[in-house]
Amino acid sequence: MRSTLFSLLTALLLATTTWFLWQHRFERDPTYQDLGLEDLIAAQPDTLSAGTRWDASMGKLVLAKGPEGSPVVEQLLLPGIDRARSLHMSFQLAAKELAAGKEPREDGRLTLVWLRPDGSNSIEATYLASVLQNLHNRVPSLVSSRDGSPAIPALRVEHLGISGQLELSDLRVSVVRESWSWACGKYVLVVSWLAWAGGVAGGLRFRSWRPWLVGIAWVVLLIRVVLPGPWPNDRPLGEPFRLGSPVTDPAGSTPPAVSPQIAESFDRIDLTSTKVGEQENYGGLILRAKLSLQKLRPLLHMLLFLGPSWLFALLTDDRRALALMAAVAVFGEAVQMLFGFGFDFEDLGDLLVDAVGIGIGIGLARLRVFKRFRSRPSEG
């Protein structure tokens, strides 16, 4: 009883510490000032494209589909930002009678485009948000990063539907970097969670290699399934990321402008092409599999929990395997809620399927063929 209470209190302390460090994961880069949508509009080297207008009174960029039905695309360059690896954004994307086309991605969407600064005109695109009909998508805090060296960022607003209009408003963009607290703290968190899982598996004893193996496997499962998904963008756990004080230029200073070289580089990209949408980054392998195999979601959830449950039951005992896998299921749904994705009947179904997978995995470990691999139950 004492060991169970100790494990629960330790898990609560680690979860709180994880939340705190995650909320302070990024900090503003003082080299760059924050930008609003009005700054982007004022700094555009050319006039807005056909079908796009800037409503200054409402602070909205409006893309309206014309009678010809061709895509309406507006590319917004970011003045003063010539190189970056991570951008923090907040915005609202809204649709008004926006009807989707027949093909995937023929909707209203916002995409972050990265142009490699090597003169190759090679771009990478990361999906940020999309809307249809009369829906709106408000994102209060989101960080999008790219792997590798810094690149030149731009925002791409696309109305790819067949009618209606798309509105972008309340946009704020900040260049951010990883904070020192997260750079150091994430390794401490990994070791701490590993020790916690190993302690649960071994009854707070580490007399063999089995608890360590369980701890390592459990942490890998936690990182790849719970945080960060792996998602293409990082979202805060509840409240917006705490980035520090906003960076602004002194009063009377010259507003940032888009350099002619950057404008010329983006001019060579065909804005009317919808192929950029096909290059969008939707995250790691696990997340892409979940998106592409949506109809098999229950089966995937069951298999995702069946295998580790079977392994943990072999290395520890049924009770501890159940506790560790239940923690993964609960943490996963809790993080999803804090990320802002909500909790509905589909998520409740996921939990039920997870429970089935855990039960089958533990049941398989009891089969006689695996008996000689099973750990002896330990006290505690």
Secondary structure, 3 states (H helix, E strand, C coil): CHHHHHHHHHHHHHHHHHHHHHHCCEEECCCCCCEEHHHHHHHCCCCCCCCEEEECCCCEEEEECCCCCCCEEEEEECCCCCCECEEEEEEEEEEEEEECCCCCCCCEEEEEEEECCCCCCCEEEEEEEEECECCEEEEEEEEEECCCCCEEEEEEEEECCCEEEEEEEEEEEEEEEECHHHHHHHHHHHHHHHHHHHHHHCCCCCCCHHHHHHHHHHHHHHHHHHCCCCCCEECCCCCCCCCCCCCCCCCCCCCCCCCHHHHHHHHCCCCCCCHHHHCEECCCHHHHHHHHCHHHHHHHHHHHHHHHHHHHHHHCCHHHHHHHHHHHHHHHHHHHHHCCCCCCHHHHHHHHHHHHHHHHHHHHHCCHHHHHHCCCCCCC
